């Protein structure tokens, strides 16, 4: 993600200068502090941050090294990737996690400043781009992307969400530089601006769109999955740290893999752990990180993601945020290959779980899946007071969304959910007899 040079410098001055595996190892030779930069509220990085920290797996892996060194982990939490990059290039953070566009900036800044970094694993990804969403106010009359022409749109320049906005506007025939008034704001600031009416739309990454929709403070205007281009978050490490302490980096990646397995095996418990650590609603965390959530978690660096990263370079170059980035030299999977062993090849070939409708009942420790959105609606209609959250996949993109925030289309006996009004209308216009209906009407028809 991004931040002004002044803000980054201010953050840097506030951070401790000692305690990392590079320039400023704390204590004597028998004590090493490893500094990890993460983004607690960017919840598709949890296997390398929030969840990993709460489980203590990294510390356990370090203790198991048996090399006579006492390791300490300094977890540093940030709102975006830019300050993590600033501290990495200053030699103050050893390992960090951030989104695909910020990863490219991380690579560019590292090379420029003589502090090269490497992409060493992936956290959460979506092969269609559904991790980024453009939302508007609940009462907004904006109905499609084309309605943004001449409007104010808040985003975080240099972030994956900004990349989604640029590409979506280009496809809609709108100049992303001149066709809108772009406001460069932190996610929380943009969310406040949307609520205050000082911006017409907000393009942001996990978990802001889902959070605002859940709170009734926004509705989706554009589903990033409509681009059908992969987006992901990943783990980056300083090259000098990786070479000096490869066993420590491999311990981190083993721990990340353990956290990934924990998330897969205990998705509801994992969502509640992340919610407790971040103050985000667990229902929102599960929307992204659940068994059939928008994000798929796997540390393997899949070729599709590398290919997408190469396509992202042109967006950053056009915004003059980077020059050329040698993605092939930035990507380095040797450490995660060694950490995962024979499982790595299998993970490379794995695919996301198929889309499914799910209900999270009050007091339940696991969700219930349904074969179709209509079956979910029938269940919800009979158990209205016992539902904590209900999730349905968009009929065209597969992006999971809250059932009561989705746009519903009745097509004969079928009831189909969509994330945005535009995609629902497009489906209805292309199918004789199909029509957009309210959520309450959909519940009545299903019951």
PyMOL commands that set and color helices and strands:
alter all, ss='L'
color gray80, all
select helices_A, chain A and resi 5-14+43-48+50-55+57-63+82-89+100-112+145-148+160-171+187-196+208-214+224-227+239-244+246-265+267-278+282-289+303-318+327-330+334-340+343-349+373-382+384-386+421-429+439-446
alter helices_A, ss='H'
color red, helices_A
select strands_A, chain A and resi 31-38+70-77+95-99+117-126+132-136+152-155+181-184+201-205+219-223+231-238+296-297+357-361+368-370+387-393+400-402+407-411+414-418+435-437
alter strands_A, ss='S'
color yellow, strands_A
deselect
rebuild
show_as cartoon
